[in-house]
Amino acid sequence: MNETLNIVRDTTVKQLVRAHQADIVASGNAGAIDSFYNGLALQVTSKEAMDALFVEWWHENWVEGTTTRLELLERWFGSVLQDARIHGVKEPLFATSNTAIAELTDDSVGLTCVPSTEAAANRDDFAGLPQFWALEVSWEKTTTGSIEVYAVELIDDIDVVRSGESHMCGVAQKNTYFRDWIVDGYHYLKTRCYPSSGYTQWDDGKTADGVVHAFAIRPKYCTGGINKSGVATCGTNLAPMNSMAGPTTGVTKWRARGARYAGARGSVLFWQLAMIRLKYARKGNSGTIEGCTNFYTHYAAAVSETAVSRILLTAAQAANLFVGCNTCIGDGEYASTKANNVRIKSITPVTADGATYSAVILDTTTTFDVVAGTTKISVLPYWSGWCDMVKGNDGSRYSATSGKETGLIQKTEFQNGAYQILADELWQWGKDADGNFTFDCYTCDDQSKVTTGGTVSADYKKLEGATMTFPANQGNGWLYIEDMMAMPGGRTLWPRKVSAQAGSGTGVEAGFSCYPAASGLRAAWCCCGLSGGGAAGLAARLSDRGVGYASWHGSVGCPSMAG
């Protein structure tokens, strides 16, 4: 009886709400409409429900030929997605405890997040919340330093949003206020929807024209690609822009798209790690959403063949490969004279000379000769879009912890098996007055002023208070990151302290490749490649790559809407 009364009462309330909604929408008052939908958004408990609410709100407010996608996104993120909740994480500094485990605080206590896969949409208690709800968009920078949005997930064709042909694909998320600080042996990070003392908005939410938007757009894919027009872009199903010197060739490639493009920003890596911290209560991503860090795989052909686009391996060898992963073929490990940046189309059992093998067939019409024991297939960093089929905002296609796949956090791909080369940072080795080695970070906020020659101009700023110091007898090799810098504004991701005491499973769970020099400018190589192992992670840094260095295991990334 009580259950029946509750159903009747609930139905009546819903009818009254809908009647009130019709009146509000009919009024055409944007503030009243958004306030009403904000009340509905605060009741949402899942991503699916928030998606549906967004679609309904959008169609109620869209007027063909009058409203714009940018206008509606500003309203949705700025007015509808508002709440009083605070999300936070508390991490021990390494000196307090060497653990990589943190604890959620404030309104995040009790929330749970499990990375998803292509097969399973696992639990993500954050996905439907105003501060974490995310949306894929097709967008572009304008010549005046503003942005334009051309297509929106859930409203427009997702293939158009992701293609990268006409425009770039990014992920929009609310430009919250956040505070990142260290006190009494702990590192804290908190986010909220409203301004408060000590809180700033994300660096990625401010465009070059000085406008602070209600949302930030960050690249959907960690590697840039070349579209059919021959222009650098951010889109799905594109080969990585590897074997390019990031501060020189990479910036030049992006400049061909427009004067306000240069490439990847360090602020995006800061935000991606911040999302790991806030959702998974970890100081680093290693072991949670690993990324491609243990896939340094190469096999010699088992059978010689002529004029083929395949290579025959043992079944055990082929089982370690994925259909769709990127490869090169040549006479030697990571040689690419026969095929380069070509994905595996299929893996099929075949019989040759009375024995059974697995034919690894490449997605190419080019043929080549294969010599048994000499010709080898080697795995390369992934093409963009490997995680497009993941049924959630976070995870990897098959396994988030295998170390063999690109990772996904808040709909953005990361660690595709290549070092991420940042466009807006240059690192400098030097010596102080006491003879100690120093390592500094210089950043350029304006992408139109990032140098194409890999030099620190007057437009670059030294990251104050972030100088890393090493003794004069410091040797070469991997150290590990104990803690990260607290970074108001989220300008970049930079180690606070590295040491030989930290390791791959403690502290931030990422390495710093230390190669001291009395002087020398370095390109910003981050995250590690597919052979990084325990040293890899969003926070990992490589300090010995000159500005002109290029290799298959380094990839030019994509810009955010900032700068």
Stockholm file with secondary structure:
# STOCKHOLM 1.0

chainA/1-563         MNETLNIVRDTTVKQLVRAHQADIVASGNAGAIDSFYNGLALQVTSKEAMDALFVEWWHENWVEGTTTRLELLERWFGSVLQDARIHGVKEPLFATSNTAIAELTDDSVGLTCVPSTEAAANRDDFAGLPQFWALEVSWEKTTTGSIEVYAVELIDDIDVVRSGESHMCGVAQKNTYFRDWIVDGYHYLKTRCYPSSGYTQWDDGKTADGVVHAFAIRPKYCTGGINKSGVATCGTNLAPMNSMAGPTTGVTKWRARGARYAGARGSVLFWQLAMIRLKYARKGNSGTIEGCTNFYTHYAAAVSETAVSRILLTAAQAANLFVGCNTCIGDGEYASTKANNVRIKSITPVTADGATYSAVILDTTTTFDVVAGTTKISVLPYWSGWCDMVKGNDGSRYSATSGKETGLIQKTEFQNGAYQILADELWQWGKDADGNFTFDCYTCDDQSKVTTGGTVSADYKKLEGATMTFPANQGNGWLYIEDMMAMPGGRTLWPRKVSAQAGSGTGVEAGFSCYPAASGLRAAWCCCGLSGGGAAGLAARLSDRGVGYASWHGSVGCPSMAG
#=GR chainA/1-563 SS CHHHHHHHHHHHHHHHHHHHHHHHHHHTCHHHHHHHHHHHHTTCCSHHHHHHHHHHHHHHHCCTTTCCHHHHHHHIIIIISCCCCCEEEEEECTTTCCCSBCEEEETTTTCCBCCBCSSCCCCBTTTTSTTTCEEEEEEEECTTSCEEEEEETTTSCHHHHHHCSSSEEEEEEECCEEEEEEETTEEEEEEESSCCTTCEECGGGBCTTSCBCSEEEEESSSSCEECTTSCEECCSSCCCCBSSCIIIIIHHHHHTTCTTCCCCCHHHHHHHHHHHHHHHCBSSCTTTSCCSCSCCCEEECSSCEEEESEEEECHHHHTTSCTTCEEEEESSTTCCSSEEEEEEEEEEEEEETTEEEEEEEESCSCCEEECTTTCEEEECCCCTTTTTTCSSSSBCSSCSSSSSSCEEETTEEECCSSEEEEEEEEEEEEECTTSCEEEEEEECSCGGGSCSSSCCCTTCEECTTCCEEECTTCCSEEEEEEEECCCGGGCCCCEEEEESSCCTTSTTSCEEEECCCSSEEEEEEESCCTTCGGGCSTTCEECCCBTTCCCTTEEECCCCSCC
#=GC SS_cons         CHHHHHHHHHHHHHHHHHHHHHHHHHHTCHHHHHHHHHHHHTTCCSHHHHHHHHHHHHHHHCCTTTCCHHHHHHHIIIIISCCCCCEEEEEECTTTCCCSBCEEEETTTTCCBCCBCSSCCCCBTTTTSTTTCEEEEEEEECTTSCEEEEEETTTSCHHHHHHCSSSEEEEEEECCEEEEEEETTEEEEEEESSCCTTCEECGGGBCTTSCBCSEEEEESSSSCEECTTSCEECCSSCCCCBSSCIIIIIHHHHHTTCTTCCCCCHHHHHHHHHHHHHHHCBSSCTTTSCCSCSCCCEEECSSCEEEESEEEECHHHHTTSCTTCEEEEESSTTCCSSEEEEEEEEEEEEEETTEEEEEEEESCSCCEEECTTTCEEEECCCCTTTTTTCSSSSBCSSCSSSSSSCEEETTEEECCSSEEEEEEEEEEEEECTTSCEEEEEEECSCGGGSCSSSCCCTTCEECTTCCEEECTTCCSEEEEEEEECCCGGGCCCCEEEEESSCCTTSTTSCEEEECCCSSEEEEEEESCCTTCGGGCSTTCEECCCBTTCCCTTEEECCCCSCC
//
